[in-house]
Structure formats: structure tokens, C-alpha cells
Amino acid sequence: MGGVERYLLYLSDCLTKKGFSPIILTRYYPPLPKKEKHTSYTLYRIGISPFPKVCRRYISGFQEFLGDHFTYTFLGFYEAIKLLTKINIIHPQLGGEHDVFLGVKLASRFKRPLVITVHGRFGHQPEDIPPHEKLIQILKQADFVIVNRKSSYDFLVSHNITKIIKMENPVPTYQYKKPKNLKNFNKTSNGKIKVLFIGRLSYRRGAHIAVHSFIQAAKKNSDINLWIIGDGPLKSPLIKLVEKEGLCKRVVFFGKQFDVRRFFWESDIFLAPSPIDNFPSLSLREAMAAGLSIIATDVGETKDIIEHNGNGIIVPPKSARVAEAILALAHDEKLRQRLSRSACKYAEEKLNINSYCSSLVKIYRSIMY
């Protein structure tokens, strides 16, 4: 489950408490069910999937046309209008642009206001949002646009989009506060400084930097361990590297985890080591709410959230520099505690989902008709 998915679950729970009834539409991939009914939302998976084991980002051309446009925004549209009855707001999330195309069609069909949240950066790098004219025109038609990046805000304002606001992606900070009298669930790491990495094990997320930096730090400090949560293309080579270095007992690969809070609560240092312009991840925000000492690389808009030596440590995206930061925090408990308190305070004041949701509800009510 990626950041946008967790964001939607957090948001649905908060909106339900404020009297809304969220419905989530997404692509259908077998063998997942077509419908799920949960306490705070109903989820429908629509369309058909000719490529059930292939992610959208890895297909192109005619396959992309079939997988996204025809089966999702065309066939899925007709499926959606049969499923939806009373709708007040259509709110697509712009990560993949076809979600927005579908949202625009549904807003027009039901004659309801359209809010679009932009998750990401406009540009031409992998995983960027292509800034083509059709998409810009759709954003201009929206009743309101929400962005989570300053660069996206500046880009859209320069294209004469005026109904726009920047809002940081939030987390339910109350869910991430460490419980009192928490019992350790991993006895093999008691008494050690735990370093935590959570994310897709890919180059973009910096999984290789996390492991290489830990290997360098581990040679100078025998009291640190590394926990890795996630899966991805770098998992196998990283495991082989750890085995080669003889660190199998100190580096644990836990794989995918649905609920990562216990890992936050039993860790001391969180690594956000992306080597490229990657927006600060939701897991970084969750780590701040959980009170970890943060080490983040100086890429993209990380400095919009992390203040160096204030609520975290910022270093260049090089394993040697990350290793130095790990060692510095491992040797200085007072520094870890100070950074922890500052991170918690920032998360509570700036990233709290209750404040975010209250602002979102004001936007909804201002455009509902």
C-alpha cells in the first residue's frame, strides 16, 4: 500500500467523523473483490483488467490505451454511474492522470462540483506528471485544486489556475503516538539502536543508500541494527550484499507490512535517503508523528518539512554522509531526544489530519450545490 492509498484511508476515516460518506473508486485487478464495505468508506474496483499483474507505470502504447483509457475511464465510467447514486462531490487524486479523466466525466454526468488533488510534480522525469495542455485545461475547469508541493503550486499559478491551495499531505498523528508500557515485539534487537527504512526497495526511494550507509556505520558501531520494511526490485541484491558483509543478524528484511506503527515505536532513527527529487514520503511524516530522529537527504522539497538540526538531520544523498549521521545520532542520546520532540511537535502542528480535514470540509461546503 503506497502513500496515496494510506492518505485516502486516513482521509476517509476523518471525513466520516465529520458527517460525510466517502466512496473510493479505483481500478479493478483480479483476484481482488469488486466491492469492499468498511466502517469509514465503501470501495469499488471498476473496469476490467487485461493486465492484472502489470502496473500501469510499466506499460505503454496500445497496452496503456487498453489498460487505462478503454477499460478504466471508458468501461469503468459506465460501471461507476450504475454504482453511484447520491453524490455531492467528485474528488479525483491526480497521480495517474486517468483518475482525473474519469473524475471529470463523472462530475459532468452527475452535475456535481469537482475538486482535484495533485500528488506529485509536473515535469518529464520518471513518475512526474506530464504537463500537457489537455490536463492543464481540465485543472482549469475544476472548482478547486489542491496541491502538496510548492513547485506544483507555482507551476499551476503560472498557468492561470486561481482556485488553488497548497496543503501538506497529513497523517493521523494521534494514531502514531507511542503507547505507554509498550512491550518489544522483536526480542533479538533489545538494547540496540534501531535504524528504520520504510518504502519500496527501489533506486528512487534510496533503499540502496540505506543499506550501504548502514554497512559503513555498522563497521564502527556494533550497537546499531537496521530494519527494512517493503519490497521491490532491489530486495534480492540488497539481501545478497548484507549476507556478503556478514550482517544478516543485524539487518532484518520484514517485507511488506500493512500496519507499520510497531516498527516506528521500537525504532530510534528513521532514514529517508532518496537520491533524487522525491517528495517527502508519507512514511517520513508518520515517522515524525511517532517521534523518531529523522535523517533525510537534501533533495527536492525535503527542506520544506525537515529543518536541519531542528526537527531532523539533512545530508547530501551519499551513503558516506548518511553513515556519518547515523553514527552521530547513535552516539548522542540527547540529540536524538531533542530531534524526536521537535519532529513530534512539527507533525502535530503542521501535519495533523484533523486540521487538514477541517480545511477540506470548508472547501467542500463552499462549492457544494
N, C-alpha and C positions, 0 to 999 in steps of 0.2 A: 504494500500500500504506500503510494507516494504522498508527497506533501499536499498536493491539491485535494486528493481524496480525504486525507485526515482533516484538512481545513473544512471541507464540506460537512463532514460528520460533526465537527466541533460547532460549526455554524448552525446546522440543523437542530442540534440539541438546544442551543441558546435561543433560536427563533421560536422553537416550540414553547419554551418557558415564557416567551413574550406574546403568546397567543396566535402564532402562525402555524400552518400545517405544511411543512416542506415536502415536496415531491422531487426526487432526483431522477433525471433521465440520463442514461449512458448507453454505450454500445453493448450489444449482446455478443458474448463469447462463450460458446459451449465448453464445458458442461455446466456453467453457472446457471442458476434459475432465472427465468424471465421476470420474476417479481419477488421482492423481499419486503415484508412488513416489519418495521421496527418501532420502538417506542416513540422516537422523535422524528421519524421520516418514513416515507414509502419510496422504494427504489424500483424503477422499471428499467429493464435492459431491452432495448428496441433494435429493430432491424435484423438482418441475418449476417452471419459471419462466414464468408468464403475462405478466410484465412485465420482460423481460430487460434493458431499457435504463433502467429506473426504479429508483432506490434506495428502500429501504424508508421512509426518513425523509420522502419527498416524496409518499407515497400515504396514503390514509385510507379509513375506512369499509369498504364492501364490497370495494374493491380491496385494502385491507390484510388483510382476512379471507382473501381468496384467496391473496395473495402470501406471507403469513406463516403464518397459522394452518393453513389447509387444506393447502396444497402443501408446507409445510415441517414443521410439528410433527405433522401427521396422516399425509400420504402419505410424508413423509421418515422418520417413525418406522418404518413397515413396511419401508422400504428399508434403514434402518440395522440392524434386527435380523437381516436376511439377510447383511449385510456383516460384522458384528462376531461374533467367535467367543469368544475368551478375553479377558475384560475384568476388570480388578481395581478400577479407579477410574473414576468418571464425574465429569468436572470441567468444567462449563459456565462460560462467561465472560459475566457479566451486563453487557452494553452494551445490546443489544436483548433484551427480556425473553423473546422466543420461543425463544431459545437455551437459556434456563433451563427453560422449559416442556418442551422436548424432552429436556433432560438429566434432568429429574425422571422422565419417563416411561421413559427407558432405564434409569435406576438402579433403578426399581421392577421393570421387566421382567427385568433380569439379576440383581436382588437384590444390588446392589453399593453400596458407600458413595458418598456424594455430597458433593463439595467445590464450592463456588461462589465464584468471584472476581468482585467487584463493581468494574467500571471506570466510575467516574463519581459523580455527586452525585444524591441524591434531592431532587426538587423539581418545580416546574411550569413552569420555563423551557424554551425550545427545547433539545433534546438532553439534558435532565435525565431521570432515571429516575423515572417516576410512582410515588409511594409508596402504591399501592393495597393493600387488605387481602389480596387473593389472593397477591400477590407476597411480602408480609411473612410470610404463613403458610408459603409454600414455603421461604423462607430459614430459618424456624424448624425446618423438617424436615431441613435439611441437616446432615450430620455435622460440617461445618466451613465457616465463611465467612471469606473473605479480602477485605479492602478496601484501597484505596490512598489513601484520603482520611481525614483526621481527622473531617471533618464527617459522612461516611458511617458511620464507626465510632461516633461519638456518637449518631447517629440510630438505628442498629440496636440499640445497647445500651439506649437508652431504650425500645425495643420488646421488651425482654426476650430478646434474642438473646445468648447467653452463649458459645457456641463460636465465637469470632470473634477475629481478629488483624489488625492493620494492618501491611502490608508494602509498602514502596515498590516501584513498578514498576522492574525492574532493566535494566541493559544489560550486554552482554559487553565490559567495559572494555578487556580485552586486545586486542579487535579494533579499537579506536578510537585506540590509541596511535600517534602519528605515526611512520612508519618513518624510519630514518636515511637521509640522502642521497636524499630524495625529489625527483624532478625535476618541475618545474612542468608541468602539462598545459595551462595557458592562458597562452600567452606574452604576450598583449596586456595582462595585468594585472601583469606583473613590476614590482617596485618600488613598487607601490601598497598602501595599506591596504585589505584586502578585508573588506567587511561582508556577512554572510550571513543570509539568511532562508530557512527551510525549512518548508513546510507548505501546507495548502490555501489557495488565494488567495481568501479569504473574509473577511467582516467579523469573524466570530468569532475567526479566527486573527490578525487585525490586519495583514493584508497592506497595506492602505491606509496604516496608520500607518508601516509600514516604508518605503514609497516616499515619502510626504510628508516624513517626518523626514530621509531621505537627501537629498531635494531641498534642504531648508533647510541641511543641513550641507555639501552639495556647493558651495553658493554661497560658503562661507567657507574651504573647503579643497579644492584641486584634486587632492590626492593620495589620495583615497578613491574606491573603486568599490563597487558593490552587486551581489551575485549573488543571484538568486531561483530557488529550486527548488520546483516544484509547479505545480499547475493549479487552475482554479476559476473561478467567475463573475466575479471582479474582474480577471482577467488582461487582457482586451481594454481596459477603461477605463484600467487602470494603464499599459499599453503606450502608449496614446494620450497619457496625461499625460507620460510620460517623453519621448516624441517632441516634444510641445509645449514642454517645458523644454529641449530640445536636449541631452539627456543619454544618447542612445542608445549612445554608445561607453563610457559609464561604468556603465550599468545593463544587466545581461545576464539575460534570462529563459531558463533552461535547461530548463523544462518538468519533466515527471515523470522521476524517476531512481530506479532500483532500489537501486543502491549509492551512497550519498552520502558515503562516507568521504573520497574525494579532495577533495571540496569543503570538508569540515571541515579537512583537513590544510593546505589552501592559503589558508585564511581566517584573519582575525585577530580579528574581532568577530562575535558571534552575537546576533541580535535575536529576542527572544520578546515581541512587542509587543501581545498580546491586549488589547482594550479592556474585556472583560467577564470574569466569574468563570469562567475556563477553566483547568482543572487543568494544571499544568506539563507540557508535552508530552514525548513520548519523544525528540523531536529535541533538546529543551533538555538532557536528560540525556546524550544522545550527544555534544552539543557540549561539555559539561563533561568527559566522559571523553576527548575529543580535545584538550582544553586550550585552548579558545577563551575570550576575555574575554566575559562574558555581560552583556547589557543586557536586563532583564526589566521588565515593567510590574507595578505593585503591585495585582494583582487576585487574588481567590480565595485559594488556599493557596500562592502562589508563595514567600512568606517561609518556608515550611516547608523549602524547599530552598535558596533563594538568600539569603545574608546580605549586606545592603548594605555595599559596600566591603570585604567579606570574601572571598567567592568569586564576586562579581558586583556589578553595579550595578542598583539598583531605582529606578524613576522612575514618576511618575503616567502613566496611559495617554493622554498628549497628545504629538502629533508634535513640538512645540517642545522638550519636555523630553527626548524620545528623541534629538533632534538635538543638544542640548547634551551629552548623554552620549557620543554618537558622536564629537563634536569633542574632548571631554576625553580619551577613550581614544586617539584618533588622534594627539594631541599628546604623549602620555605613555607612552613605551615601557616604562618601569619599572613603571608601574601595570598595563599590560596583562600583563606577565610575572608580576607578583605575583598578579593575579586568575587567570591561567592555572594557575599552580602550585596555588593553593588549590582551584580547580574540579576539577582532576585528583585531588587528594588526597581531596576530598569524594566524588567519584564512586567512587574505589577503595574507600573505607571504608564508604560508605552505599548505593551503587547497584550493587555488584558482583553479577552474576548467579550466580556460584558460591556465594556466601553465601546468596542468595535460594533457590537450588535446593536447597541442603542443608537449609534450614529447611522447604521444601516437602516434601522426601522424608521428613523426620521426621513431618510431618503425615500424609502418605500411610500410612506404616508404622504409625502409631498407631491408624488406623481400618480398616486392611485386615483382611478376614476371609475 
